Amino acid sequence: VMSSSSSSSLEMEIFQYIDAHQNDFIEDLKEWVAVESDSVQPHLRKEVMRMMALAADRLAALGATVNLVNLGSHQLPDGQVLPLPSVILGELGKDPQNPTVCFYGHVDVQPAKKEDGWNTDPYTLTEMDGVHLFIRNLYGRGATDNKGPVLAWINAVETLKALKLVMPVNFKFVIEGMEEAGSLGLEKLLEEENQRFFSDVDYIVISDNLWLSNKKPALTYGSRGNACFFVEVECGSKDLHSGTFGGIIHEPLLDLIALLDSLVDSTGHIQIPGIYDNVAALTEEERKLYESIEFDLEEHRNNCGVKKFLYGTKEEILQHLWRYPSLSIHGIEGAFHEPGIKTVIPAKVIGKFSIRQVPHMDLSVVEKQVVEHLEGVFFKRNSPNRLKVSMPLGAKPWLADINDLLYKAGRRAIKTVFGEDPDFIRDGSTIPVARMFQTVTQKSVMMLPIGAADDGEHSQNEKISRHNYIEGTKLFAAFFLEISKLH
């Protein structure tokens, strides 16, 4: 075990190397961002393949063993069959004395075009001053989601190699090219490789999300799941004229509006009986985590352009985004929605809503509660129409233990690099990959973001700041040392 003084001089040496080579690291990111590896649009699939090959070459240059696993092909809704990009399984170092850390990232991106409102070409990494003085931003599609973090991890490993240091941990890499299109084939691959590739993995680190603030680092330990519902009401086979039938039939849209209106009250409380029964109680330890979190309510309110939130305090708002379920209504299919007037009674309408799941809600129980509630409301209306409730999609929440060694190491590394303790945060949306890795491998999973809250992933003018990219590289290097110290 290194003494703290020798480890800090080692950290200094590593950090100096990273600072001295930051322009090289930015050139690498520029080369990766230039590849239009958009996995959503079929005509760009070959660019995704090219990106996978680039990433594989980069790992091979580190001395890693790289296996490009073929996942076959998939069929698009229009019948076209497309090859799936291979997944990279890489490994570097096999010292049985060392812990093995596996990094997951993806190198495909969301679609982007200059005319969507970008100030610069999305596929040319462009460095410009940010809104805040002293901040230089690197603009480009994939800069923060997820090419920047994948490269920062690789840069950190490369730094250790360049300084000819003894590797503190064994490295494994899982890099995919279909994350933005739903990670097709990944879960099956993880299951197949669980006894092989993952058998000696101790920890899994994912860096595919953002801090909650623009300046304060964060560690993410949970995300909500999601259950999507369709509620369908049908009276007959064809739309009817309201002059001929209005006033003498049970209209499906009236039934549907009553059903949707029964789901949530005006305070945001879900009115489905039993829905809160299995929601984990708020512990004192968890409640304390919310106090120190840096979160600007006003800024958040202005960002989304609403007059006021349902809750008045930072703590209440974050808890209702992260650890309590929510129900949102998304739309009605089959209702008339064009401009102008059309006096029609639609024959069949489908309401769409979803419930964000939290621990320890059970998807099958939730489905049963929703169906029973809606059937009960419908029954009281004495309507002869047909009701059908279905749950086409259900994703479970993810939650990690912040007292785990992995989080201790992450926290110490953040303190070393940024000089402060991180915010411990959860995500209100669903992060399927964290849950997938934890469920399949049963290893500890941590999300260690390096991007700031205003990076604009999936949006126009996506960026990562030079500061976050370079300090993020240092963070990963410091994290390797911290993990090895804890063993």
N, C-alpha and C positions, 0 to 999 in steps of 0.2 A: 504494500500500500504506500502510495506517495505521501510524503509529508506535505502539509498545506503550503509551505514556502516553495518547495520544489514544484508543486503542481501549479502555483500561481506564476512562477517564472516560465513554466511550460506553456500556460495559457497566454502569457505575454508574447512569447515567441510565435505561437500560432496566430494570435490576433494581428501581430505586426506583419506576418506573411500575407494574411487575408487583405489587410489595408493596402499593402504594397502591390497586390495583384488585382485590386478591385476593377480596374479597367479591362483586364483580360476576362474577368468573370462577366462583365457587362457585354463584352463582345460575344461571348458564348451565348448569352441570353438573346442577343440580337440575331444570331444565326438560327436559333430555335424558333423565335417569334416569326421569322421570315417564312417558315413553313406553314402553309394554310391548312393545318391538320384539323379541319372541321369534320367531326364524325357524324354530324346531323344531316348534312347534304350529301346524297349519294355520289354526285360527280366529283367530290373531293376525297373519296375514300383512298385513292392512290396516294394522296398527300399524307394521309394518316399513316399509311404503310411506310412511306419515306421517313416520316418522323420517328416511327418505331425503330427503323434501321439506324438512324442517327443516334438515338438514345442508347441502343445496343452497342454501337461502336464506341460511344463515350465511356460506357461501363467497362468494355473490353480494354480500353486504353488505361483504365485504372488497374488492370490486372485481374478483373473479376471474371469468373466463369459465367458465361451468359447463355441461357437457354431460351430461344424464342418458341413459345408453345403455340402451335396452330390450333385455332378454335373452330375451324370450318367456316360455314357461311350462314347467312340468315336471309329470310324473305321479307321484302318490303310490302306494305299494303297493296301496292300496284302490281304485285306478282314478280317484280324484279328480284333476282337473287344476287346478293353481294357478299364478297369474302369478308370475314371478320378480321380485324387486325390481330396479329399474334400478341400474346402477353409476354412481357419479359420477366423471367425469373433469373435473378443474378445473385451470385454469392462471392464474397471476398473474405478470406480468413476462416480457418477451421480450428482455432486453438481451443481445445476442450476446457482450458482454464478460464476462458473469457465468456462473458454473457453474449448472446446473439441477439442483435437488434434488427428487426425487419422494417424497412421503410416502404410505405405504399404511396404512389403518386400516379398522376395521369398526364399524358402529353397531347391529348386531343383538346380541342377548344370549341367554344360556342361560335355560331356564325357571326361574321362582322363585315360590314361594307362601309367605306368612307362616307357614302351618301346617307347612311343611317344617322349621321350627326356627329361623326368623329372629327376632331380638329386636325388629326394627322392620319396618315395611312395606317390602318390597324395592323398591317403585317410588316411595318418598318418600325423597330423599336426606336422611339424618339425621346431624347432626354431634354426636359424643359423645367423651368422653375415652377414650383407648385404655388398654391394660393398663399401658403405660409412662407415667409422668408426663410432662407437657409435650407429649405427642403427642395431637393432636385428629384423630379419624378421621371420614371421610365415608362412611357406610354406604349401600349401595344396589346393586341389580343393574346391572352394567355400569360401575360407578364406576372399576374398574381395567381391566376387560376388555369394551370397549375405548374406552368413551365418554370417560373421563377423559383418556387420552393423546391421542385425536383432538382434543379441545377444547384441551388444553395446547398442541398444535402450532398450532392456529388462533389461540389467545390470543397466542402468541409473534409470529405474523405481524401480528396486529392491533396489538400494542404498537409494532412498527416503524412501522406506518401512522400510528398516533395521534401518535407523536413526530415525524412527517413526515421520517423518516430515508430516505436513499437505500437502496433495497433491495440488500442485499449479494449475494443470489442470486435466480435465477428459481425460482418455486415451481410444482410440479405436485402434484395430489392424486388418489389413487385410493381411493375410499371405497365399500365394499360393504355389503350387508345380508344376506348368506347365509353368513358365515364359520362360524357355529356349526352350520350344516347342510351343511357340506362345500364351501363356495365354488362352488356350481353355476354353470357358465357363465363363471367368471372366466378360466380358462386360455385358452379359445377367444377371449375378448375381448382378452386380452394379445397373443395371436398375431396377431389381426386388426389391432391397433393398433401392433404393433411398429415398422413402418416409418413410422407417422404420429406418434401421441401420444408414443411413447417415443424417437423418432429423435434428439431433442436432449437427452434426459435423460442426465446424467452419473452421478448417484448415486441409489440407492433406499434409503430409511430406513423400517424397520418398527418400530413400538413396540407390540408385542402380546404381550409376555412380561414376566417379573418378574426382579428381582435374585435372587441366590442367598442374600443375607442380609437382615436387616431394616433394617440401617443403612448398609451399604457399597454404593455404586453399582456397576453392572456393565455390561459390553458383551458381547453374545452373538455368537459367531463360528461356531457350528456346531450341528447337531442330528442325531440318529440317524434313519435311515429305518426302515421296518418291512416285513417279508415275512410274510404270514399263510398258514398251511397247514391243510389238512384231510387227515386220514388215515382212510380208511374201510375197515372190515373187515366182510364180509357172508358168512353161511353159507347162508342159505336165505330163503324168502319170509315165514316167520312165526316169532314167538317160540315157544320150546319150554319144556316143563315139565322141571324139573331131576330130578324123580323118575323120569320116563320116559326121559329122554335123557342125564341127567348121568352122566358116566363113560364114555360111548361115542362122544362127538363132540368135534371140535376147536371149542372155544367162542371166538367172535369177540372177546369182551371180554378173554379171557386173551391172545389174540394182540395186541390193541390195547395192553394194559397193558405187555406185553413191548416193543412198539415204542416207546411213549412213554418207558419206563424207559431205553431205549438212547440217548436224546437228550442227556442232561446228567448229569454225575456229582455226587456230594454236595458237591464244592467249587465248583460253579457252572460248571465247564469243559464246553464243548459238545463232544460226542464224535463229531460228524460229520466224517469224514476230509476234510482240505483246507479246512475252513471258515475257519481263521485265516490261510491262505496269503496272501491279498491284503490283510490288515489293515495299514494304514500303520504303519510303525515309529515308535516314540516318539522324537522328536528332543530334543536337549538344550534347544533354545529352548522347545519345548512343555513339557518336564518342569519348567522353571523357572516357567512360568505357574502351576503348581499350588501352589507353595510359599507364595505370599503370599495365596492365596484365603482369605477369611473364611468358615469353614464349621464349625458346631458339631456334631460327630459325635453327642454325647450327645443334643442337642436333636432332631436328625434321627431318632435311634433312638426317642426317646420319642414323637415325633410319629406314628410309624407303629406304635408299640406292640409292637415285636419285642424279644426278649431280647438277640440279638446279630447282627451283620452277618457276611458271609462274609469281610470284610477288616478289618484293625485300624487302618489309617491313613487320614487324610483323603485323601491323594494317591491311594492304591489305590482307595478307594471312588469318588472323582470320576472317575478314569480308567475304571473299570468301568461307570460310569453314562453316560459321554460318548464315549469313544474306542475301547472294545472292544465287540464284539457280545455280546448276551445272548439266551438262549432261555427263553421262559416258556410253560408249559402252562396253557391257559385253561379247559378243560373237556371233557366227553364227552357228546355228544348220543346219545340212544337208550338210555342205561343207565338203570336204575331208580334214582330219587333221592328218592322220597317217603318220609315216615316209615313205620316198621313193616317187616314182613317180607313179601317176595314172592319165591317160589322160581321165578323165571323165568330162562331163558337168552335174552338178547336176540339177535335174528337179525342185526341190523345196528347197528354203533356207529361214531360218527365222533369221533375225537379232534381237538381244535383247539389249535394252538400257533403262536407267532410268534417270529421272529428279528429283533431290532433290528439294522439294517444300519449299518455305518460305512464311511468311506473306507478302501480303494478297492475294497470288495467289489462284485461284479457280480451283480445280481439273477438273471440267467439262469444264471450259474454256480452260485449258491447253490441255486437250484431243482433243478438237476441233481444237486448233491451230496446234497441232502436225499432226493430220490427214490431215488438209487442206494443210499444208506445204508439207508433203510427197506426197500427191496426185498431187500437183502442179509440183513438181520436176519430178515425174514419167510421168505425162502427156507430159512434154516437151521432154521426151526421145522417144516418139512415139512407145513405146513397146507394142506388143500384149499380153504380159504376164499378169497374174492376180496378182493384189496387194491387200493385206489385212492388215490393221493396227488395232491393238487392245491394250487396256490398262487393263491387267488382274488384276492389283493390284494398289490401290491408298491409301496412308496414308498421313494424314494432318500434317502440322507442329504444334508445341506447343509453346506458348509464354506467359510468366507471367509478371506481373507488379512489377518491382523491388522496387517501392515505397510503396508496400503493407505492412501492419503490420507484416505479416509473414516474409518478407525479412528483415525488421528492426530488428526483434527479432533474426533472424539467424545471421545477421551481428554483432549485439552486443554480442551474445554468442561466436562467433568466436573471436572477439576482446578480450573478457575475457579470453578465454582458450589459444589462440595462440599468443595474444599480437599484432596482426596486423589485418588490414581490409582484407576481402577476395577479390579475383578476382571475378568479376561478369562475368560468362562465359555462352556460349550456346554450344550446341552439334551439330556437323555436320551431325551425323547420326540420325536415327529416334528412339524416345523413346515412343512407342505406349501407355504405361501405364499412363504417365503423361497427355497426351492428352485425354485419355479415362476417367480418373478421373475428369478432368476439364470439359469435355463436358457433361458427365452424371450427375455429382453432382452440377455443377456450383459453386463449392466452390473454395477458393484460394488454389493453389497447389504450393509447393516449392520442388526443389530437393536439398538436403543437403548432399553432398557426404562426406565420411570420408576417402576413399582410395586415395592413391597417384597415380600420372600418370603412374608410372612404375610397378603397381601391377600385370599386365599381366592377366587381366580377360580373360577367354576363351583360354588362351595360356598355354604353358608348364611353370612349376614353378610359378604358380599363388601364390601370397602372400599378406598379409597385414603386415605392420610393427607393432611391439609391441607398438611403440609410437603412431601410428595412431589409433590402436584399443583402447588403453586405453585413449588417449586424445579425441578420438571420443566419447567414453562413457561420458567423462566429458562435451563435447560439447552438447550432447543431454540433459544432466541434466541442464546445464546452460541455454539451449534453453527453457526448461520447465519454468524456473523462469522468463526469459525475456518475454515470451508470457503472463504469468500471470500478470507481471508488466504493460504491455501495455493495459490490460483490466481494 
